[in-house]
Amino acid sequence: MNARAARPELAEIRALFSRRSLWQAWLDVEATLAEVQAELGVIPQAAADEIRSKASLEVLDEPALAADIERTRAPILSLARTLGTACAGDAGGYVHWGATTQNVLQTGRTLLMRRAHDAFMARMGDTLEILADLAESSADTLTVGRTNYRHALPITFGFKVAGWIDELLRHRDRLVGAEPRVFLSLWGGALGAMHAFGEAGPEINRRLSQRLGLMPMAIPTRAGTDHIAEYVMLLALFSATCSKIARELYSLMADEYAEVYEELGDAVVGSSTMPHKVNSKVAVEVIAIAARLRSQVPLALEAMQPTHEGDAANNLMLYGLMDSICPLAYELVCGMNELLDCIVVVPEQMRRNLDRSASFITAENAMMVLAPAL
């Protein structure tokens, strides 16, 4: 199977942050916590085994869980109670042992973010491959280099595309470099200081993080959410580059340039009113999605300013961000790839536009040749 065809669809990434998926992620955290605590002798091994066996929405009474959450407005309390009730013997009493709600809500979401991030990075790799092909195929395609909306010097279209690639590679490096800082488990109990676990606390933190495939927070304070804000801002930087590329292509589609166009097939309607018009469909979507993503940055900065050691208002901001930013970024990169796949370069029109400046476009070269003699 083609690697690109095997990528998750946008609907799958959106479904990652559905209610059901979130609940299962929280159950996974609870079960893994119990296993780690049993290894360290904090709770009985038999209890951990029973908790793991029941920590699935396929086993639990999902409608009852939903009803209890609606009643209590405390999702992790309801989740722990439903899971505990399903466990045999006294095992249920060890569910959520010493944890606090934010430990589970935030760490579960981080697990889902990590999965979405991996899919996003794979799609971003596709973006770079498509652009590399475009740069190579247009390496000798002459076009006008424009500054301040005016003809400047001749370039190749491949040079323009290579600049986009270079910028996207920097985004990729930033995102990869941030992974150990962004994908953190939050474990430390009520305030993060592990009051309920004594000397076992740091080892629970380390093992839980390792088992979940996350990094442990060195100081697992509930008030530290800068890592999520960083991720949002890195995605916003990526979105700005996507928007820049889309805007450039959108501009070059104008009749006055006509240097590129979107090949979308005969079934696509260019305009509902004017038969002669073929409006952009994909570039404009990329520009709009990128703007929506960048608009999340102020909220990310607000969310990282909780009062004291924990603040439910800021947590709600944070959870909303975590649930929305990854699907939004995935929608953007999918749209970007669709745009680059459908763009057709028109070399003849690029040359005609270049020739409008005639020999004047070589004036800088003439100046530099003459300068030593002047």
C-alpha positions as CSV (number, residue, x, y, z in Angstrom):
1,M,0.0,0.0,0.0
2,N,1.2,3.5,-0.8
3,A,2.4,5.1,2.4
4,R,0.4,8.3,1.9
5,A,-2.8,6.2,1.3
6,A,-2.2,4.5,4.7
7,R,-2.2,7.7,6.7
8,P,-5.2,8.3,9.1
9,E,-8.0,10.2,7.6
10,L,-9.1,13.5,9.2
11,A,-12.2,11.9,10.6
12,E,-10.0,9.4,12.5
13,I,-8.0,12.2,14.1
14,R,-11.1,14.1,15.1
15,A,-12.5,10.9,16.6
16,L,-9.4,10.6,18.7
17,F,-10.7,13.5,20.8
18,S,-14.3,12.2,20.9
19,R,-16.0,11.6,24.3
20,R,-15.6,7.9,24.0
21,S,-11.9,8.0,23.0
22,L,-11.1,10.4,25.9
23,W,-12.9,8.1,28.4
24,Q,-10.8,5.1,27.2
25,A,-7.6,7.1,27.4
26,W,-8.5,8.0,31.0
27,L,-9.2,4.3,31.8
28,D,-5.8,3.5,30.3
29,V,-4.1,5.9,32.6
30,E,-6.0,4.5,35.6
31,A,-5.1,0.9,34.8
32,T,-1.4,1.7,34.1
33,L,-1.2,3.7,37.4
34,A,-2.6,0.6,39.2
35,E,0.0,-1.7,37.6
36,V,2.9,0.6,38.5
37,Q,1.6,1.0,42.1
38,A,1.3,-2.8,42.4
39,E,4.9,-3.3,41.2
40,L,6.1,-1.0,44.0
41,G,3.9,-2.6,46.6
42,V,1.6,0.4,47.0
43,I,-1.5,-1.6,46.2
44,P,-2.0,-5.4,45.9
45,Q,-1.1,-7.0,42.6
46,A,-4.4,-8.8,42.4
47,A,-6.2,-5.5,42.6
48,A,-4.1,-4.1,39.7
49,D,-4.8,-7.1,37.6
50,E,-8.5,-6.8,38.2
51,I,-8.5,-3.1,37.5
52,R,-6.7,-3.7,34.2
53,S,-9.1,-6.4,33.2
54,K,-12.1,-4.0,33.7
55,A,-10.6,-0.8,32.4
56,S,-12.3,-0.9,29.0
57,L,-15.5,0.7,27.7
58,E,-16.2,-2.7,26.1
59,V,-16.6,-4.0,29.7
60,L,-18.1,-1.1,31.6
61,D,-21.7,0.2,31.6
62,E,-21.1,3.2,29.3
63,P,-24.6,4.6,29.5
64,A,-24.4,4.5,33.3
65,L,-21.0,6.2,33.2
66,A,-22.4,9.0,31.0
67,A,-25.4,9.4,33.3
68,D,-23.2,9.6,36.4
69,I,-20.9,12.2,34.8
70,E,-24.0,14.2,33.9
71,R,-25.1,14.0,37.5
72,T,-21.8,14.6,39.3
73,R,-20.1,17.0,36.8
74,A,-16.9,15.3,38.0
75,P,-15.9,13.0,35.1
76,I,-12.9,11.3,36.8
77,L,-14.8,10.6,40.0
78,S,-17.6,9.0,38.0
79,L,-15.1,7.1,35.9
80,A,-13.3,5.8,39.0
81,R,-16.6,4.8,40.6
82,T,-17.9,3.0,37.6
83,L,-14.6,1.2,37.1
84,G,-14.4,0.4,40.8
85,T,-17.9,-1.0,40.9
86,A,-17.1,-3.3,37.9
87,C,-14.1,-4.8,39.7
88,A,-14.5,-8.0,41.8
89,G,-13.8,-8.2,45.5
90,D,-12.0,-5.2,47.1
91,A,-10.0,-4.3,44.0
92,G,-12.3,-1.4,43.2
93,G,-11.2,0.4,46.3
94,Y,-7.7,0.8,44.8
95,V,-8.8,2.6,41.6
96,H,-7.4,6.1,41.3
97,W,-5.3,5.5,44.4
98,G,-3.8,8.8,45.5
99,A,-4.4,10.5,42.1
100,T,-6.2,13.7,41.4
101,T,-8.6,14.6,38.5
102,Q,-6.1,16.7,36.6
103,N,-3.5,13.9,36.6
104,V,-5.9,11.7,34.6
105,L,-7.7,14.3,32.5
106,Q,-4.4,15.9,31.3
107,T,-2.3,12.8,30.9
108,G,-5.0,11.0,29.0
109,R,-5.4,13.8,26.6
110,T,-1.6,13.9,26.2
111,L,-1.7,10.3,25.1
112,L,-4.1,11.2,22.4
113,M,-2.2,14.3,21.4
114,R,0.9,12.1,20.9
115,R,-0.9,9.8,18.6
116,A,-2.3,12.7,16.6
117,H,1.2,14.4,16.5
118,D,2.8,11.2,15.0
119,A,0.1,11.2,12.3
120,F,0.6,15.0,11.7
121,M,4.4,14.6,11.4
122,A,3.9,11.8,8.8
123,R,1.6,14.1,6.8
124,M,4.2,16.9,7.1
125,G,6.8,14.5,5.6
126,D,4.4,14.0,2.7
127,T,4.2,17.8,2.3
128,L,8.0,17.9,2.0
129,E,8.1,15.1,-0.5
130,I,5.5,16.8,-2.7
131,L,7.4,20.1,-2.6
132,A,10.7,18.3,-3.4
133,D,9.1,16.9,-6.5
134,L,7.7,20.3,-7.5
135,A,11.1,22.0,-6.9
136,E,12.8,19.5,-9.0
137,S,10.3,19.6,-11.9
138,S,10.4,23.4,-11.9
139,A,14.1,23.8,-11.3
140,D,14.6,25.3,-14.8
141,T,11.2,27.1,-15.0
142,L,12.0,30.8,-15.4
143,T,9.7,33.2,-13.6
144,V,9.7,36.7,-12.2
145,G,11.0,37.3,-8.7
146,R,8.8,40.1,-7.2
147,T,9.5,42.4,-4.3
148,N,7.0,45.0,-3.1
149,Y,4.6,43.7,-5.7
150,R,7.0,44.7,-8.6
151,H,9.3,42.9,-11.0
152,A,12.7,42.5,-9.4
153,L,15.0,39.8,-10.9
154,P,14.5,36.5,-12.7
155,I,14.4,33.4,-10.6
156,T,13.2,29.8,-11.2
157,F,10.0,28.6,-9.7
158,G,12.0,25.8,-8.2
159,F,14.0,28.4,-6.3
160,K,10.8,29.8,-4.8
161,V,9.7,26.3,-3.8
162,A,13.1,25.4,-2.3
163,G,12.7,28.4,0.0
164,W,9.4,26.9,1.2
165,I,11.0,23.6,1.8
166,D,13.8,25.1,3.8
167,E,11.3,26.9,6.0
168,L,9.2,23.8,6.6
169,L,12.3,21.8,7.5
170,R,12.9,24.3,10.3
171,H,9.4,23.8,11.5
172,R,9.9,20.1,11.5
173,D,13.1,20.4,13.5
174,R,11.4,22.6,16.0
175,L,8.5,20.2,16.4
176,V,10.8,17.2,16.8
177,G,13.0,19.0,19.2
178,A,10.0,20.0,21.4
179,E,8.6,16.4,21.7
180,P,10.5,15.6,25.0
181,R,9.1,18.9,26.5
182,V,5.6,18.7,25.2
183,F,4.5,15.1,25.7
184,L,4.7,14.9,29.5
185,S,2.7,12.9,31.9
186,L,1.3,14.9,34.9
187,W,1.5,12.7,38.0
188,G,1.9,13.9,41.5
189,G,-1.4,13.7,43.3
190,A,-3.5,16.5,44.7
191,L,-0.8,19.3,44.3
192,G,1.9,17.5,42.5
193,A,4.1,17.1,45.5
194,M,3.2,13.4,45.9
195,H,2.0,13.8,49.5
196,A,0.2,10.5,49.5
197,F,3.1,8.3,48.4
198,G,6.2,9.4,50.3
199,E,9.4,8.0,48.9
200,A,7.6,5.9,46.3
201,G,6.2,9.0,44.6
202,P,9.1,9.8,42.2
203,E,9.4,6.2,41.1
204,I,5.7,6.0,40.4
205,N,6.0,9.1,38.3
206,R,9.0,7.7,36.4
207,R,7.5,4.3,35.7
208,L,4.1,5.6,34.9
209,S,5.5,8.0,32.3
210,Q,7.7,5.3,30.8
211,R,4.9,2.8,30.6
212,L,2.7,5.4,28.8
213,G,5.4,6.4,26.4
214,L,5.6,10.0,27.8
215,M,8.2,12.0,29.6
216,P,7.8,12.6,33.4
217,M,7.5,16.2,34.6
218,A,10.6,16.9,36.7
219,I,8.3,18.9,39.0
220,P,4.8,17.7,38.4
221,T,3.0,20.8,39.4
222,R,-0.6,21.2,38.2
223,A,0.1,24.9,37.5
224,G,2.8,24.1,34.8
225,T,1.1,24.1,31.3
226,D,3.7,26.1,29.3
227,H,4.6,22.9,27.3
228,I,1.1,22.8,25.8
229,A,1.3,26.5,25.0
230,E,4.7,25.9,23.3
231,Y,3.1,23.2,21.1
232,V,0.3,25.4,20.1
233,M,2.7,28.2,19.1
234,L,4.9,25.8,17.1
235,L,1.8,24.6,15.2
236,A,0.9,28.3,14.7
237,L,4.3,28.9,13.2
238,F,3.7,26.0,10.8
239,S,0.3,27.4,10.0
240,A,1.8,30.8,9.1
241,T,4.1,29.2,6.5
242,C,1.3,27.1,5.1
243,S,-0.8,30.3,4.8
244,K,2.1,32.1,3.1
245,I,2.5,29.3,0.5
246,A,-1.2,29.2,-0.1
247,R,-1.5,32.9,-0.4
248,E,1.4,33.0,-2.9
249,L,-0.3,30.4,-5.1
250,Y,-3.7,32.0,-4.7
251,S,-2.2,35.3,-5.9
252,L,-0.5,33.6,-8.9
253,M,-3.8,32.2,-9.9
254,A,-5.2,35.7,-10.6
255,D,-6.0,36.5,-14.2
256,E,-3.3,39.2,-14.2
257,Y,-0.7,36.5,-13.5
258,A,-2.2,33.2,-14.5
259,E,1.0,31.4,-13.6
260,V,-0.5,28.5,-11.7
261,Y,-4.0,26.9,-11.3
262,E,-5.7,24.2,-9.3
263,E,-6.6,21.1,-11.4
264,L,-9.7,19.9,-9.6
265,G,-11.6,18.2,-12.4
266,D,-14.7,19.0,-14.5
267,A,-17.2,18.4,-11.8
268,V,-16.0,21.2,-9.6
269,V,-18.0,24.4,-10.0
270,G,-15.8,27.6,-10.4
271,S,-18.5,30.1,-9.7
272,S,-22.3,29.8,-9.1
273,T,-23.0,33.0,-11.0
274,M,-20.2,33.7,-13.5
275,P,-19.6,30.8,-15.9
276,H,-16.2,32.1,-17.0
277,K,-14.7,32.1,-13.5
278,V,-12.8,29.3,-12.0
279,N,-12.3,30.3,-8.3
280,S,-9.7,28.7,-6.0
281,K,-11.2,26.0,-3.8
282,V,-8.2,24.6,-2.0
283,A,-5.8,27.5,-1.4
284,V,-8.6,29.5,0.2
285,E,-9.4,26.7,2.5
286,V,-5.8,26.4,3.6
287,I,-5.6,30.1,4.3
288,A,-8.8,30.0,6.4
289,I,-7.8,26.9,8.4
290,A,-4.4,28.3,9.1
291,A,-6.0,31.5,10.5
292,R,-8.2,29.5,12.8
293,L,-5.2,27.6,14.1
294,R,-3.2,30.8,14.8
295,S,-6.2,32.2,16.6
296,Q,-5.6,29.6,19.3
297,V,-2.3,31.2,20.5
298,P,-3.9,33.8,22.7
299,L,-6.0,31.2,24.5
300,A,-2.8,29.0,25.0
301,L,-1.1,32.0,26.7
302,E,-4.2,32.6,28.9
303,A,-4.3,28.9,29.8
304,M,-0.8,28.9,31.2
305,Q,-1.6,31.5,33.8
306,P,-3.5,29.6,36.6
307,T,-3.8,30.9,40.1
308,H,-1.8,29.2,42.9
309,E,-1.3,25.4,42.5
310,G,-4.4,24.6,40.4
311,D,-7.2,26.5,38.7
312,A,-10.2,24.8,37.1
313,A,-10.9,27.8,34.9
314,N,-7.5,27.6,33.3
315,N,-7.8,23.8,33.1
316,L,-10.9,24.1,31.0
317,M,-9.1,26.5,28.6
318,L,-6.3,24.0,28.4
319,Y,-8.5,20.9,27.8
320,G,-10.4,22.8,25.1
321,L,-7.1,23.5,23.4
322,M,-5.8,20.0,23.7
323,D,-9.0,18.6,22.2
324,S,-9.0,21.0,19.2
325,I,-5.5,21.9,18.2
326,C,-4.4,18.5,16.9
327,P,-7.4,17.9,14.6
328,L,-7.1,21.5,13.4
329,A,-3.4,21.0,12.6
330,Y,-4.1,17.7,10.8
331,E,-6.9,19.4,8.8
332,L,-4.4,22.0,7.8
333,V,-1.6,19.7,6.7
334,C,-4.1,17.5,4.8
335,G,-5.4,20.6,3.0
336,M,-1.9,21.7,2.3
337,N,-1.1,18.4,0.6
338,E,-4.3,18.5,-1.4
339,L,-3.3,22.0,-2.6
340,L,0.2,21.0,-3.6
341,D,-1.1,17.9,-5.4
342,C,-3.5,19.8,-7.5
343,I,-1.4,22.8,-8.4
344,V,-0.3,23.1,-12.1
345,V,2.5,25.4,-13.1
346,V,2.2,27.3,-16.4
347,P,5.8,27.9,-17.6
348,E,4.7,29.7,-20.8
349,Q,2.7,32.3,-18.9
350,M,5.6,32.7,-16.4
351,R,7.9,33.5,-19.3
352,R,5.4,35.9,-20.9
353,N,5.2,37.8,-17.6
354,L,8.9,37.8,-17.3
355,D,9.3,39.2,-20.8
356,R,7.1,42.2,-19.9
357,S,10.1,43.8,-18.2
358,A,12.2,43.1,-21.3
359,S,15.9,43.8,-20.8
360,F,15.2,46.1,-17.8
361,I,15.0,43.0,-15.5
362,T,18.8,42.5,-16.1
363,A,19.6,46.0,-15.0
364,E,21.2,44.9,-11.8
365,N,23.5,42.5,-13.6
366,A,24.5,45.3,-16.0
367,M,25.2,47.7,-13.1
368,M,27.5,45.1,-11.4
369,V,29.4,44.5,-14.6
370,L,29.9,48.2,-15.2
371,A,30.6,49.2,-11.5
372,P,34.3,48.3,-11.4
373,A,35.0,50.5,-14.4
374,L,33.1,53.5,-12.9
